[in-house]
Amino acid sequence: MVLGKPIICISNTSDALATFGDGAGADNVQSLGQRKIVSPSAYPRAIELAGGVPFLTTENCVEELAELCDGLLLSGGEDINPKWLGEEKLNDSVRYDDIRDEYEMALFKAFYAKKKPIFGICRGFQFINVAMGGGLYQDLVEQCGFVHMNREIRHPLRTKEGSLLYRLFGENFRVNSTHHQAVRGLAEGLIETAWSVEGIVEGFEHESLPIFGTQFHPERLTNIMWDDRTPDFAPLFKYFIDLCREYAEK
């Protein structure tokens, strides 16, 4: 439903784990009983600057949101409960929010059923893969032997020729990462488009549907130049908004 600007549904981080991952430094907090919903300001800001209207969600009205909004942005945050993988919790570093998992699964299915654009970032990137039947490393330290948990450190990324990330930013550049989980085996229909030097998948896109995502955090690297090897990721959000507008007008 485009009324001049595409409306983008943005999922939120709960305060129970707000200091772990994306919730730290959040500007928008909404109380729901004893539980709070935290909205890091970088997501809505990136959507606004790209020409969209951010719509911050609570755990209600899934079908109405899928009807009203033109696209879904699944944000970063806490881990994903390994029950969605058919696995047991690996160790105590795995910290999840069952309410958020259930809600975002419903959101994903509702937008997916309507074939509306979906953009996943960090946890959201992983969540798309899990929701579509893919796998997950529960803990990179224990399972892979390294850490991607410092938002100030930028690491090299290599992209697949011809992919969205390649077209927008080239073959090699640097990104940030704040995660200790990662995708492990992509779901059917998803195509790997970017990798860290360790071989961790950092980008994918769907072969036919308007679905894509990044493991890194482009919202923190939008309309700012960190260095000559780290691009301004505003064009990625502009692509998403244009995609939402295109699908809404079909």
N, C-alpha and C positions, 0 to 999 in steps of 0.2 A: 504494500500500500504506500506508494510514493506520493506525498503531498508537498512537492517541492524538493525535499531532502529525504533520502532513505533513513528509516528508523532502525537502529541496531540494538538488539537485545544483548546486554552484557551480563554474563554470570558473575557471581560475587564470591569472595572469600569469607569464611566464618571467622569470628574473632578468637575462637578456641585455639586456633593454630596460627594466629595472625603474625606472630613473630617468626614463623617458619615459612620462608618463601615470600609470597607476594604481599601479604597483609601489612608488613611493616611499613610505616610511613603513610598509611592510607589517609585520605582526606575526608572521605564520606563514610559515616557509620550510621547504621539504622538498627534500632533495637527491636528484637522479636522475643519478648519474654526475657528469659535468662540468657538468650543467645543473640549475638549481634552479627549483622552482615556488614562486611568491610569491603569498600570499593576503592582500590588504589586509583588515584586520580589520573595516572598516565593513560589508562585505557580510554575513558571518556574523552580526555583531551585529544588523543590521537584520532579518535573518530570525528570529533568536532572539526579539527583542523583539516581533515580529509573531505569534509563536506557532508557528514552524516549527523544524525541526531541520536545521541546515546540514550538508551533506556535501561536503567539499572534495575535488576529484577530482585524479587524476594521469592519465597518458595510457594507461589500460588499461580493460578491462572495460566497453566502451561499452554493449553489449546488456544486461549485468547491471545497470548503473546505470539504464538506461531502465526496466528491470523493477522495480527496488528503489525508486527515487525517485518522488515524486509530482509534481515539477515541476523545471524547468531554469532557472537564472539564469545568463545569459551576461554575464560581467563586462566591465569596461573594460580598457584596456591598450594594447598596441602596435597598429600599423596592420595592415591586411589586404593580403596579397599581391595586386597587381593582376592576376595571372594568372587569378584567379577571375572577373574582369570581362572577360577576353579582351584585356587591355591590357598595355602595357609600363610599367615603372616610370617615373614622371614626372620625379622628381628625387631627390637624395640625402636629402631630408627624409622620404621614405617608408621606414619601418623596420619590418620584419615578422618573424614567427617562423613558418616553414613547418610546424614540428611542431605548434604550437598551432593553426594554421589547419586542418590536416588532421584533428586530433583533434576540434576543435569542430564541424567540418562533419559528422563522423560522429555526434557527440553530438546535434547539431540534427536530423539525419535520423532518428535512433533515437527521440527524443522526439516529433518531428513525426509519425512513422508511427503512434505510439500515441495521438496526439491529446492528449498531456498538456500542461499549461500551460507556456508559455515566456515569460520576461521578459528583455529585453535592455537593458543599460545602456551608454551611450557606444559603445565598440567593439562590444559585444554587440548594441546597437541596429542599428548598421551591418551587423553580420554576418548578422543575421536577414534584412535586406533583400537582401544579396548572395546568401545561400544560397537565397533564393526567386526569384532572377532579376532583382533590381533593380540599380541603379547606385550609383556612389560618386564623390564628388569626392576625388581623391587628395591634394590639397593646397589648402586654402582660401585661403592667401596668394596662391599663383600663379594659381589658377583663379577666385577670387572677390574677392580684394583685401582681406581682413580676417582677423583672428586671434581665436580663442576658446580661448586657451591659458593663462588665469590663473585658478586655482581660487578665488582670493580675491575676484574680481570677479563680481558677480551682475548679469545683464542681464534686461530685460523679456521676457516670453513671452506670446503670445496663443494661446488654445485654441479649438478648434472647439466650438460649442454642442452640447450633448448627449453629447459624448465622455466617456470615463472621466476624463480630467484635468479637464475642465470640471465634471463632477459632483462630484468630490472637492475641487477647489481654486478653482473659479470661472474667469472669462474671462481675467483678467490677473493675473500675479504675476511675481516675480523668481526666477531660478534661477542656478546656477553652470554653468560649462562648461569642460572641459579637453580640447579636441580640435582637430586640424588637418585631419581628414577629415570628411566628412558625406555623408548619403544624397543620391543624385541620381537621381530617378525611382523611385517606389516599385514594388515587385513587385506582381504581380496579387494581389488580395485584401486588400492592406494599405491602410489609410485614413489620410491625414494628420490629425493631431489637435492639433498645436501647432507654432508657428513663432517664430523669433527676429525681431527688427525688420528684419534683413537678408533675411528670407524663407527662411532655412534651416529645414528640417523638424527639429523637436526632439521630436516625439512621433508615434507611430502605434499603431493597433490593427487586428487582423484583422477582416474583416467577419463571419466566422462561427466561426473557431477561437479557442481561448484563448491568443492570442499578442498581446503588446503590448510597447512599449519606449519609452525616453526617451534623447535624446542627452545631456541633462544628468545630473548625479549625485545622485539622491535619497538614496542611502545616506549621503552626507555631510551631508544636511540632515534627518536623521531624529532625532526626540526632542530637537530643539534649535530655538530660534527666533533666527534671525540678526537680523531686523528685521520691522517690521509688514507688509512687502510680500513677504517670503519665507516661505512656509508650512512647517510641520512636515510632512514627507513620510511619516511613519509610516503614515497611512491607505493609501498606495499599496502598501506591503508587506503590510499587513493584507488588502487586497483580493486580492493575489497568493496569500497563504496560504489564504484562504477559497476562492479559485478552485481551488486544488490539492486542498483537502479535498472540495469539491463534485464534481470530476471523479473523484477516487479512490473516491467512494462510489456512483458510477453503476453 
